[in-house]
């Protein structure tokens, strides 16, 4: 059997009955639930960040250990690169010596090939890309002949007579002359062309 309450007091004297369950439901329970949800979400997010940080630190430690274990290889590679650079410099020097050697062989072949009989060279010196030569001959005409023939050689660009004087060689009259001889820049290419033409 249900209970029925009737309030017969006038409206101005009536007291409004406060329902505690509704107040608790609205003011306490829902904010508490919301706070708990946010708290759980925050804890989960923080744990997730911590786990990610621990995982990344573990990966970083693994990478550091790998780098440390491979350091000897890196040092070996640097040493090999340094050795390679030294060997490359030596190879370049040898190549330049070979080119220079071939150049001087051609120059001296050209100088001696057209040297007249009874004419000899007493000194040769390189100055500023030119050869300063001193030679002695018994025939005055051989000086002009030698200069003309020398000018035709592939290693020679121009020939200039600097000075000529008479000297005595074994009680005979001779002529000592000084020449300034220009040298071709690319003698190797010139000799290759001469070989192909010949």
Backbone as ProteinMPNN parsed JSONL, in Angstrom:
{"seq_chain_A": "XXXXXXXXXXXXXXXXXXXXXXXXXXXXXXXXXXXXXXXXXXXXXXXXXXXXXXXXXXXXXXXXXXXXXXXXXXXXXXXXXXXXXXXXXXXXXXXXXXXXXXXXXXXXXXXXXXXXXXXXXXXXXXXXXXXXXXXXXXXXXXXXXXXXXXXXXXXXXXXXXXXXXXXXXXXXXXXXXXXXXXXXXXXXXXXXXXXXXX", "coords_chain_A": {"N_chain_A": [[0.833, -1.18, 0.0], [0.622, 2.184, -0.896], [1.952, 5.342, 0.177], [0.393, 8.42, 0.584], [0.948, 11.82, 0.529], [-0.439, 14.861, 1.485], [-0.272, 18.269, 1.244], [-1.633, 20.77, 2.949], [-1.146, 23.38, 3.549], [-1.091, 26.928, 2.991], [0.277, 28.391, -0.05], [2.299, 30.306, 0.384], [3.374, 29.494, 2.759], [4.401, 27.099, 2.389], [7.078, 24.785, 2.325], [9.644, 24.115, 0.184], [10.543, 20.967, -0.704], [13.699, 19.621, -0.578], [15.405, 17.537, -2.702], [17.813, 15.342, -2.005], [19.123, 13.392, -3.466], [18.984, 14.258, -6.13], [20.541, 16.588, -6.043], [23.041, 15.572, -5.314], [23.478, 13.979, -7.525], [23.654, 15.842, -9.62], [25.599, 17.81, -8.821], [27.792, 16.536, -7.667], [28.273, 13.813, -8.444], [28.417, 13.667, -11.317], [30.492, 15.624, -11.998], [32.52, 14.346, -10.564], [32.73, 11.902, -11.889], [33.486, 12.859, -14.424], [35.946, 14.046, -13.722], [37.364, 11.779, -12.892], [37.439, 10.368, -15.307], [38.995, 12.125, -16.855], [41.302, 12.045, -15.299], [42.089, 9.357, -15.531], [42.508, 9.291, -18.301], [44.605, 11.156, -18.471], [46.578, 9.856, -16.942], [46.91, 7.562, -18.508], [47.844, 8.753, -20.881], [50.223, 9.91, -19.939], [51.597, 7.589, -19.153], [51.839, 6.397, -21.631], [53.502, 8.262, -22.921], [55.771, 7.972, -21.317], [56.417, 5.311, -21.864], [56.985, 5.518, -24.601], [59.183, 7.245, -24.46], [60.988, 5.638, -23.016], [61.269, 3.579, -24.858], [62.426, 4.949, -27.038], [64.791, 5.834, -25.827], [65.951, 3.371, -25.36], [66.357, 2.521, -28.024], [68.128, 4.514, -28.795], [70.307, 3.973, -27.136], [70.97, 1.466, -28.167], [71.766, 2.226, -30.76], [73.961, 3.834, -30.102], [75.648, 1.909, -28.991], [76.037, 0.318, -31.248], [77.375, 2.137, -32.912], [79.651, 2.531, -31.349], [80.714, -0.046, -31.462], [81.326, -0.176, -34.139], [83.258, 1.719, -34.431], [85.962, 1.134, -34.692], [86.009, 0.187, -37.29], [85.304, 2.539, -38.649], [87.54, 4.112, -38.05], [89.458, 2.605, -39.377], [88.57, 2.915, -42.001], [88.971, 5.683, -42.351], [91.744, 5.736, -42.123], [92.43, 4.193, -44.366], [91.427, 5.865, -46.375], [93.12, 8.056, -46.056], [95.551, 6.813, -46.712], [94.944, 6.187, -49.357], [94.78, 8.753, -50.457], [97.457, 9.556, -50.195], [98.706, 7.675, -51.871], [97.483, 8.374, -54.269], [98.544, 10.947, -54.654], [101.226, 10.249, -55.008], [101.018, 8.725, -57.351], [100.14, 10.707, -59.136], [102.397, 12.342, -59.087], [104.287, 10.593, -60.189], [103.185, 10.267, -62.739], [103.433, 12.873, -63.712], [106.196, 13.078, -63.707], [106.778, 11.151, -65.629], [105.608, 12.31, -67.91], [107.12, 14.669, -68.003], [109.645, 13.57, -68.354], [109.396, 12.34, -70.86], [108.985, 14.623, -72.368], [111.472, 15.979, -72.131], [113.122, 14.124, -73.31], [112.268, 14.26, -75.977], [112.908, 16.949, -76.502], [115.752, 16.966, -76.238], [116.399, 15.103, -78.19], [115.582, 16.494, -80.481], [117.344, 18.689, -80.374], [119.867, 17.475, -80.628], [119.601, 16.015, -82.984], [119.801, 17.636, -85.277], [122.264, 18.735, -85.041], [125.19, 20.037, -86.421], [128.105, 18.443, -87.984], [131.287, 18.401, -86.324], [130.495, 20.231, -84.422], [129.693, 21.132, -81.175], [127.898, 21.06, -78.098], [128.331, 23.043, -75.272], [127.09, 23.939, -72.955], [123.875, 23.839, -71.386], [120.988, 25.41, -70.216], [117.932, 25.86, -68.486], [115.746, 28.583, -68.527], [113.079, 30.388, -67.486], [111.198, 28.968, -69.127], [112.577, 28.74, -71.485], [115.441, 27.541, -73.323], [118.798, 28.151, -72.659], [121.528, 27.998, -74.585], [124.926, 27.103, -75.151], [127.293, 26.71, -77.676], [129.92, 25.32, -79.734], [131.617, 25.679, -82.833], [133.437, 24.93, -85.879], [132.918, 26.008, -88.324], [131.583, 28.959, -89.593], [129.221, 29.136, -91.055], [127.811, 26.981, -90.12], [126.515, 27.814, -87.852], [124.278, 29.371, -88.645], [123.004, 27.372, -90.17], [122.413, 25.468, -88.182], [120.668, 26.906, -86.522], [118.513, 27.334, -88.294], [117.659, 24.686, -88.898], [117.07, 23.793, -86.369], [114.898, 25.344, -85.726], [112.876, 24.099, -87.157], [112.105, 21.884, -85.743], [109.792, 19.887, -83.739], [109.672, 20.321, -80.956], [110.641, 22.823, -80.589], [110.05, 26.301, -80.533], [110.94, 28.934, -81.216], [114.077, 30.347, -82.218], [116.795, 32.216, -81.129], [119.713, 34.087, -81.787], [122.001, 34.979, -79.451], [124.659, 35.774, -78.936], [127.879, 35.745, -80.504], [131.241, 34.665, -80.811], [134.758, 34.548, -81.536], [136.924, 31.851, -80.809], [139.746, 29.922, -79.572], [140.442, 26.619, -80.289], [142.279, 23.909, -79.636], [144.463, 25.147, -80.941], [143.201, 25.972, -83.212], [140.988, 28.051, -85.116], [137.777, 28.801, -83.888], [134.185, 29.09, -83.444], [132.246, 30.344, -80.905], [128.957, 30.265, -79.852], [125.912, 31.642, -78.533], [122.643, 30.577, -77.929], [119.159, 31.303, -77.61], [116.513, 29.346, -76.967], [113.195, 28.674, -77.631], [110.624, 26.669, -76.122], [108.17, 24.285, -77.049], [104.802, 24.142, -75.814], [102.968, 21.87, -75.563], [104.452, 19.248, -76.049], [104.211, 16.463, -76.224], [101.763, 16.026, -77.641], [102.444, 17.214, -80.036], [104.507, 15.563, -80.96], [103.101, 13.202, -81.279], [101.385, 13.899, -83.397], [103.305, 14.293, -85.356], [104.286, 11.724, -85.635], [102.003, 10.408, -86.606], [101.68, 11.736, -89.017], [104.036, 11.026, -90.289]], "CA_chain_A": [[0.0, 0.0, 0.0], [1.454, 3.377, -1.039], [1.638, 6.445, 1.069], [0.103, 9.666, -0.123], [1.055, 13.005, 1.394], [-1.137, 16.037, 0.959], [0.113, 19.48, 1.953], [-2.783, 21.658, 2.927], [-0.73, 24.729, 3.901], [-1.101, 27.854, 1.856], [1.491, 28.359, -0.866], [3.342, 31.126, 0.957], [3.943, 28.819, 3.908], [4.934, 25.786, 2.012], [8.524, 24.628, 2.153], [9.97, 23.239, -0.946], [11.353, 19.842, -0.239], [14.917, 19.46, -1.372], [15.769, 16.129, -2.92], [19.256, 15.203, -1.88], [19.648, 12.526, -4.537], [19.172, 15.038, -7.354], [21.68, 17.486, -5.824], [24.251, 14.754, -5.393], [23.652, 13.51, -8.9], [24.076, 16.925, -10.503], [26.725, 18.597, -8.365], [28.926, 15.759, -7.193], [28.544, 12.563, -9.161], [28.875, 13.879, -12.704], [31.847, 16.171, -12.021], [33.477, 13.336, -10.101], [32.936, 10.958, -12.997], [34.269, 13.544, -15.456], [37.313, 14.178, -13.218], [37.989, 10.453, -12.942], [37.723, 10.041, -16.718], [40.155, 12.934, -17.25], [42.455, 11.544, -14.572], [42.5, 8.087, -16.162], [43.064, 9.628, -19.614], [45.907, 11.782, -18.255], [47.523, 8.818, -16.513], [47.205, 6.735, -19.692], [48.691, 9.527, -21.808], [51.545, 10.014, -19.326], [52.24, 6.274, -19.252], [52.187, 6.207, -23.051], [54.695, 9.082, -23.176], [56.893, 7.337, -20.62], [56.79, 4.113, -22.615], [57.628, 5.969, -25.838], [60.499, 7.768, -24.098], [61.841, 4.493, -22.682], [61.559, 2.857, -26.1], [63.374, 5.753, -27.818], [66.083, 5.788, -25.141], [66.522, 2.048, -25.644], [66.851, 2.528, -29.406], [69.314, 5.381, -28.829], [71.406, 3.208, -26.527], [71.367, 0.434, -29.132], [72.505, 2.899, -31.841], [75.262, 4.234, -29.559], [76.462, 0.7, -28.873], [76.412, -0.081, -32.615], [78.408, 3.082, -33.372], [80.884, 2.233, -30.608], [81.293, -1.3, -31.969], [81.819, 0.046, -35.505], [84.237, 2.811, -34.425], [87.236, 0.637, -35.235], [85.865, 0.171, -38.76], [85.367, 3.926, -39.127], [88.953, 4.524, -37.98], [90.158, 1.892, -40.452], [88.168, 3.557, -43.268], [89.682, 6.974, -42.425], [93.16, 5.439, -42.386], [92.53, 3.766, -45.766], [91.232, 7.049, -47.223], [94.373, 8.831, -45.987], [96.539, 6.07, -47.513], [94.565, 6.34, -50.759], [95.167, 10.109, -50.871], [98.924, 9.563, -50.35], [99.024, 6.897, -53.083], [97.045, 9.172, -55.425], [99.546, 12.003, -54.856], [102.43, 9.624, -55.571], [100.715, 8.38, -58.753], [100.137, 11.953, -59.912], [103.795, 12.777, -59.225], [104.941, 9.691, -61.155], [102.691, 10.591, -64.085], [104.041, 14.131, -64.16], [107.602, 12.777, -64.019], [106.799, 10.432, -66.904], [105.349, 13.298, -68.965], [108.281, 15.559, -68.06], [110.758, 12.783, -68.91], [109.151, 12.199, -72.299], [109.166, 15.957, -72.953], [112.898, 16.286, -72.241], [113.698, 13.218, -74.315], [111.968, 14.843, -77.293], [113.688, 18.19, -76.649], [117.167, 16.663, -76.479], [116.497, 14.464, -79.513], [115.497, 17.565, -81.482], [118.569, 19.503, -80.328], [121.039, 16.722, -81.113], [119.346, 15.448, -84.313], [120.215, 18.554, -86.356], [123.567, 19.319, -84.702], [126.137, 19.786, -87.522], [129.373, 17.79, -87.651], [132.309, 19.274, -85.749], [129.843, 21.232, -83.571], [129.323, 20.505, -79.902], [127.221, 21.924, -77.119], [129.121, 23.089, -74.027], [126.222, 24.134, -71.784], [122.43, 24.035, -71.589], [120.321, 25.801, -68.972], [116.551, 26.308, -68.702], [115.406, 29.831, -67.834], [111.779, 30.965, -67.873], [110.555, 28.229, -70.22], [113.451, 28.737, -72.667], [116.769, 26.956, -73.12], [119.953, 28.982, -72.995], [122.537, 27.043, -75.035], [126.223, 27.563, -75.647], [127.869, 25.667, -78.537], [131.158, 25.697, -80.437], [131.751, 25.065, -84.15], [134.579, 25.431, -86.64], [132.421, 26.679, -89.529], [130.648, 30.037, -89.28], [127.941, 28.84, -91.71], [127.094, 25.974, -89.337], [125.67, 28.49, -86.86], [123.007, 29.677, -89.315], [122.376, 26.104, -90.534], [121.882, 24.848, -86.97], [119.502, 27.68, -86.082], [117.412, 27.08, -89.234], [117.182, 23.307, -88.723], [116.504, 23.697, -85.021], [113.581, 25.998, -85.775], [111.912, 23.195, -87.801], [111.789, 20.751, -84.864], [108.479, 20.011, -83.076], [109.801, 20.762, -79.566], [111.218, 24.164, -80.577], [109.133, 27.306, -81.09], [111.737, 29.964, -81.907], [115.511, 30.32, -81.89], [117.418, 33.541, -81.257], [121.164, 34.144, -81.547], [122.276, 36.023, -78.46], [126.013, 36.324, -79.124], [128.852, 34.854, -81.153], [132.614, 35.185, -80.7], [135.793, 33.601, -81.982], [137.73, 31.26, -79.733], [140.777, 28.99, -80.036], [140.26, 25.244, -79.839], [143.434, 23.123, -80.122], [145.208, 26.039, -81.837], [142.415, 26.256, -84.425], [139.984, 29.092, -84.928], [136.419, 28.256, -83.776], [133.168, 30.095, -83.127], [131.363, 30.004, -79.783], [127.715, 31.042, -79.987], [124.867, 31.444, -77.519], [121.282, 30.583, -78.481], [117.991, 31.243, -76.724], [115.615, 28.436, -77.693], [111.855, 28.534, -77.05], [110.14, 25.296, -76.067], [106.737, 24.131, -77.287], [104.063, 23.826, -74.586], [102.468, 20.488, -75.555], [105.392, 18.527, -76.91], [103.695, 15.109, -76.443], [100.771, 16.058, -78.714], [103.147, 17.544, -81.284], [105.241, 14.383, -81.448], [102.098, 12.232, -81.754], [100.96, 14.33, -84.731], [104.406, 14.073, -86.295], [104.343, 10.271, -85.912], [100.886, 10.042, -87.45], [101.934, 12.274, -90.355], [105.161, 10.301, -90.885]], "C_chain_A": [[0.875, 1.24, 0.0], [0.97, 4.483, -0.128], [1.463, 7.705, 0.265], [0.182, 10.793, 0.883], [0.379, 14.172, 0.713], [-0.742, 17.21, 1.839], [-1.019, 20.466, 1.828], [-2.413, 23.089, 3.319], [-0.829, 25.64, 2.683], [0.288, 27.898, 1.186], [2.617, 29.153, -0.206], [4.018, 30.46, 2.155], [4.55, 27.463, 3.565], [6.459, 25.826, 1.902], [8.765, 23.651, 1.018], [10.906, 22.163, -0.447], [12.526, 19.631, -1.188], [15.232, 17.982, -1.46], [17.284, 16.006, -2.992], [19.834, 14.376, -3.017], [19.887, 13.286, -5.832], [20.384, 15.959, -7.224], [22.984, 16.704, -5.948], [24.528, 14.332, -6.823], [24.207, 14.615, -9.783], [25.4, 17.54, -10.075], [27.952, 17.771, -7.991], [29.266, 14.593, -8.111], [29.096, 12.83, -10.544], [30.243, 14.57, -12.772], [32.903, 15.173, -11.564], [33.777, 12.333, -11.198], [33.803, 11.596, -14.087], [35.726, 13.684, -15.026], [38.065, 12.846, -13.285], [38.345, 10.05, -14.371], [38.954, 10.811, -17.192], [41.419, 12.439, -16.573], [42.997, 10.263, -15.195], [43.134, 8.363, -17.523], [44.448, 10.251, -19.475], [46.963, 10.78, -17.837], [47.914, 7.929, -17.69], [48.123, 7.44, -20.669], [50.12, 9.656, -21.279], [52.301, 8.688, -19.407], [52.689, 5.997, -20.685], [53.432, 6.999, -23.409], [55.928, 8.463, -22.532], [57.382, 6.11, -21.369], [57.507, 4.495, -23.921], [59.042, 6.483, -25.551], [61.471, 6.626, -23.786], [62.239, 3.718, -23.931], [62.596, 3.615, -26.924], [64.759, 5.767, -27.17], [66.772, 4.448, -25.355], [67.099, 1.968, -27.042], [68.122, 3.375, -29.508], [70.524, 4.67, -28.225], [71.909, 2.136, -27.482], [72.206, 1.041, -30.259], [73.896, 3.31, -31.365], [76.192, 3.03, -29.439], [76.934, 0.224, -30.247], [77.522, 0.813, -33.147], [79.734, 2.791, -32.673], [81.545, 0.964, -31.121], [81.881, -1.128, -33.367], [82.89, 1.124, -35.569], [85.571, 2.365, -34.999], [87.185, 0.57, -36.759], [85.948, 1.575, -39.338], [86.81, 4.441, -39.112], [89.761, 3.877, -39.103], [89.852, 2.527, -41.811], [88.903, 4.888, -43.432], [91.151, 6.762, -42.756], [93.355, 5.034, -43.843], [92.348, 4.946, -46.723], [92.491, 7.922, -47.226], [95.458, 8.153, -46.817], [96.246, 6.222, -49.004], [94.972, 7.715, -51.286], [96.677, 10.191, -51.09], [99.329, 8.84, -51.63], [98.636, 7.684, -54.336], [98.047, 10.286, -55.721], [100.819, 11.436, -55.477], [102.216, 9.264, -57.039], [100.741, 9.619, -59.643], [101.568, 12.449, -60.139], [104.531, 11.911, -60.243], [104.487, 9.982, -62.581], [103.328, 11.866, -64.607], [105.518, 13.937, -64.491], [107.703, 12.091, -65.372], [106.583, 11.396, -68.068], [106.555, 14.212, -69.135], [109.467, 14.843, -68.698], [110.617, 12.654, -70.429], [109.399, 13.532, -73.015], [110.65, 16.258, -73.162], [113.607, 15.353, -73.223], [113.49, 13.792, -75.713], [112.804, 16.095, -77.532], [115.137, 17.883, -76.995], [117.379, 15.916, -77.804], [116.481, 15.517, -80.603], [116.776, 18.391, -81.539], [119.749, 18.757, -80.947], [120.869, 16.223, -82.551], [119.902, 16.324, -85.442], [121.572, 19.21, -86.072], [124.577, 19.002, -85.818], [127.393, 19.045, -87.038], [130.372, 18.838, -87.18], [131.693, 20.461, -84.995], [129.452, 20.518, -82.283], [128.756, 21.557, -78.946], [128.023, 21.872, -75.821], [128.263, 23.321, -72.791], [124.774, 24.327, -72.231], [121.833, 24.371, -70.235], [118.912, 26.288, -69.31], [116.298, 27.557, -67.873], [114.075, 30.333, -68.37], [111.128, 30.281, -69.053], [111.342, 28.238, -71.514], [114.772, 28.074, -72.304], [117.828, 27.965, -73.541], [121.1, 28.01, -73.309], [123.817, 27.761, -75.453], [126.835, 26.411, -76.437], [129.106, 26.23, -79.234], [131.193, 24.946, -81.763], [132.966, 25.656, -84.859], [134.137, 26.203, -87.87], [131.383, 27.734, -89.135], [129.262, 29.746, -89.86], [127.132, 27.815, -90.916], [126.191, 26.605, -88.282], [124.301, 28.768, -87.462], [122.26, 28.399, -89.679], [121.708, 25.474, -89.31], [120.633, 25.581, -86.483], [118.29, 27.406, -86.965], [116.817, 25.694, -89.021], [116.525, 23.112, -87.343], [115.091, 24.273, -84.979], [112.505, 25.073, -86.336], [111.446, 22.062, -86.876], [110.508, 21.012, -84.066], [108.578, 20.563, -81.658], [110.261, 22.204, -79.452], [110.228, 25.144, -81.19], [109.879, 28.429, -81.803], [113.175, 29.926, -81.381], [116.072, 31.715, -82.133], [118.908, 33.424, -80.958], [121.44, 35.306, -80.59], [123.663, 36.642, -78.668], [126.876, 35.268, -79.797], [130.229, 35.485, -81.031], [133.589, 34.102, -81.16], [136.595, 33.145, -80.778], [138.78, 30.356, -80.367], [140.498, 27.625, -79.432], [141.371, 24.417, -80.471], [144.174, 23.881, -81.215], [144.483, 26.306, -83.148], [141.361, 27.297, -84.085], [138.608, 28.432, -84.907], [135.478, 29.389, -83.388], [132.298, 29.562, -81.969], [130.124, 30.884, -79.888], [126.723, 30.65, -78.904], [123.504, 31.581, -78.182], [120.259, 30.608, -77.358], [116.908, 30.5, -77.494], [114.286, 28.352, -76.95], [111.378, 27.094, -77.137], [108.631, 25.265, -76.272], [106.052, 23.704, -75.996], [103.693, 22.349, -74.535], [103.298, 19.655, -76.517], [104.886, 17.124, -77.223], [102.706, 15.054, -77.584], [101.433, 16.337, -80.054], [103.876, 16.338, -81.833], [104.276, 13.314, -81.938], [101.612, 12.596, -83.153], [102.039, 14.06, -85.767], [104.498, 12.589, -86.667], [103.222, 9.84, -86.83], [101.083, 10.545, -88.884], [103.03, 11.525, -91.058], [104.757, 8.897, -91.09]], "O_chain_A": [[1.788, 1.343, 0.819], [-0.191, 4.563, 0.273], [2.264, 8.024, -0.614], [-0.43, 10.739, 1.95], [0.591, 14.438, -0.47], [-0.871, 17.138, 3.061], [-1.329, 20.943, 0.736], [-3.3, 23.937, 3.412], [-0.68, 25.217, 1.536], [1.302, 27.505, 1.764], [3.77, 28.723, -0.231], [5.131, 30.837, 2.52], [5.143, 26.796, 4.413], [7.034, 26.808, 1.433], [8.19, 22.567, 0.922], [11.938, 22.446, 0.162], [12.372, 19.485, -2.4], [15.315, 17.275, -0.456], [17.931, 16.501, -3.914], [20.942, 14.653, -3.477], [20.849, 13.018, -6.552], [21.164, 16.103, -8.166], [23.918, 17.144, -6.619], [25.673, 14.33, -7.273], [25.107, 14.385, -10.591], [26.257, 17.77, -10.928], [29.063, 18.3, -8.007], [30.419, 14.418, -8.505], [30.134, 12.281, -10.912], [31.091, 14.131, -13.548], [34.018, 15.142, -12.083], [34.929, 11.958, -11.414], [34.726, 10.97, -14.608], [36.638, 13.479, -15.827], [39.231, 12.789, -13.676], [39.402, 9.472, -14.622], [39.841, 10.252, -17.837], [42.487, 12.411, -17.185], [44.205, 10.103, -15.367], [44.153, 7.768, -17.875], [45.358, 9.937, -20.242], [48.101, 10.83, -18.305], [49.083, 7.582, -17.86], [49.048, 6.844, -21.219], [51.091, 9.535, -22.026], [53.498, 8.665, -19.694], [53.762, 5.443, -20.924], [54.316, 6.5, -24.105], [57.002, 8.434, -23.133], [58.585, 5.883, -21.502], [58.504, 3.877, -24.296], [59.978, 6.198, -26.297], [62.62, 6.636, -24.228], [63.374, 3.26, -24.062], [63.533, 3.015, -27.451], [65.776, 5.719, -27.862], [67.991, 4.375, -25.509], [68.185, 1.425, -27.245], [69.068, 3.014, -30.208], [71.633, 4.762, -28.752], [73.114, 1.916, -27.602], [73.216, 0.47, -30.67], [74.881, 3.169, -32.089], [77.38, 3.121, -29.748], [78.072, -0.217, -30.404], [78.483, 0.337, -33.75], [80.796, 2.799, -33.296], [82.77, 0.886, -31.212], [82.814, -1.836, -33.745], [83.389, 1.423, -36.654], [86.235, 3.122, -35.707], [88.172, 0.852, -37.438], [86.573, 1.794, -40.376], [87.245, 5.12, -40.043], [90.63, 4.509, -39.704], [90.733, 2.665, -42.659], [89.401, 5.194, -44.515], [91.735, 7.494, -43.554], [94.31, 5.463, -44.489], [93.021, 5.029, -47.75], [92.881, 8.458, -48.263], [96.2, 8.819, -47.54], [97.161, 6.367, -49.815], [95.45, 7.838, -52.414], [97.134, 10.815, -52.047], [100.179, 9.316, -52.382], [99.354, 7.67, -55.336], [98.368, 10.548, -56.88], [101.42, 12.053, -56.357], [103.1, 9.464, -57.872], [101.283, 9.597, -60.748], [101.913, 12.913, -61.225], [105.3, 12.418, -61.059], [105.287, 9.95, -63.516], [103.715, 11.953, -65.773], [106.037, 14.544, -65.428], [108.591, 12.396, -66.168], [107.275, 11.321, -69.083], [106.972, 14.501, -70.256], [110.205, 15.433, -69.486], [111.578, 12.832, -71.178], [109.947, 13.568, -74.116], [111.049, 16.729, -74.227], [114.571, 15.745, -73.882], [114.41, 13.812, -76.53], [113.346, 16.289, -78.62], [115.693, 18.461, -77.929], [118.411, 16.077, -78.456], [117.271, 15.452, -81.545], [117.24, 18.751, -82.621], [120.534, 19.336, -81.698], [121.855, 16.028, -83.262], [120.41, 15.812, -86.439], [121.979, 20.131, -86.78], [124.799, 17.832, -86.13], [127.697, 19.024, -85.845], [130.314, 20.001, -87.579], [132.276, 21.543, -84.932], [128.93, 19.404, -82.325], [129.09, 22.741, -78.992], [128.353, 20.793, -75.33], [128.66, 22.943, -71.689], [124.491, 24.891, -73.288], [122.122, 23.716, -69.233], [118.71, 27.022, -70.277], [116.592, 27.596, -66.678], [113.95, 30.66, -69.55], [110.553, 30.955, -69.907], [110.836, 27.791, -72.544], [115.172, 28.047, -71.14], [117.766, 28.55, -74.623], [121.581, 27.295, -72.43], [123.795, 28.854, -76.019], [126.898, 25.281, -75.954], [129.305, 27.442, -79.311], [130.857, 23.764, -81.837], [133.459, 26.725, -84.499], [134.918, 26.986, -88.411], [130.421, 27.433, -88.428], [128.247, 30.067, -89.241], [125.906, 27.778, -91.022], [125.208, 25.994, -87.864], [123.277, 28.44, -86.862], [121.041, 28.325, -89.526], [120.574, 25.003, -89.391], [119.655, 24.951, -86.079], [117.174, 27.261, -86.466], [115.596, 25.546, -88.969], [115.559, 22.364, -87.193], [114.211, 23.756, -84.29], [111.328, 25.247, -86.019], [110.489, 21.357, -87.199], [110.168, 22.153, -83.754], [107.643, 21.218, -81.199], [110.276, 22.764, -78.356], [109.635, 24.867, -82.232], [109.479, 28.832, -82.895], [113.432, 29.522, -80.247], [115.861, 32.316, -83.186], [119.316, 32.756, -80.008], [121.145, 36.463, -80.892], [123.832, 37.859, -78.589], [126.635, 34.067, -79.675], [130.369, 36.703, -81.136], [133.275, 32.912, -81.168], [136.903, 33.917, -79.869], [138.711, 30.058, -81.56], [140.339, 27.49, -78.219], [141.409, 24.242, -81.689], [144.475, 23.333, -82.276], [145.084, 26.812, -84.096], [140.908, 27.413, -82.946], [138.288, 27.616, -85.772], [135.909, 30.492, -83.05], [131.707, 28.486, -82.055], [130.231, 32.105, -80.001], [126.692, 29.515, -78.428], [123.233, 32.548, -78.894], [120.462, 30.017, -76.298], [116.443, 30.96, -78.536], [114.254, 27.998, -75.771], [111.683, 26.383, -78.095], [107.904, 26.105, -75.743], [106.639, 22.994, -75.18], [104.051, 21.648, -73.589], [102.893, 19.393, -77.649], [105.085, 16.626, -78.331], [102.775, 14.15, -78.417], [101.044, 15.777, -81.08], [103.87, 16.107, -83.042], [104.574, 12.596, -82.893], [101.444, 11.72, -84.002], [101.754, 13.658, -86.895], [104.748, 12.23, -87.818], [103.424, 9.019, -87.725], [100.704, 9.874, -89.844], [102.996, 11.381, -92.28], [105.548, 8.093, -91.583]]}, "name": "protein", "num_of_chains": 1, "seq": "XXXXXXXXXXXXXXXXXXXXXXXXXXXXXXXXXXXXXXXXXXXXXXXXXXXXXXXXXXXXXXXXXXXXXXXXXXXXXXXXXXXXXXXXXXXXXXXXXXXXXXXXXXXXXXXXXXXXXXXXXXXXXXXXXXXXXXXXXXXXXXXXXXXXXXXXXXXXXXXXXXXXXXXXXXXXXXXXXXXXXXXXXXXXXXXXXXXXXX"}
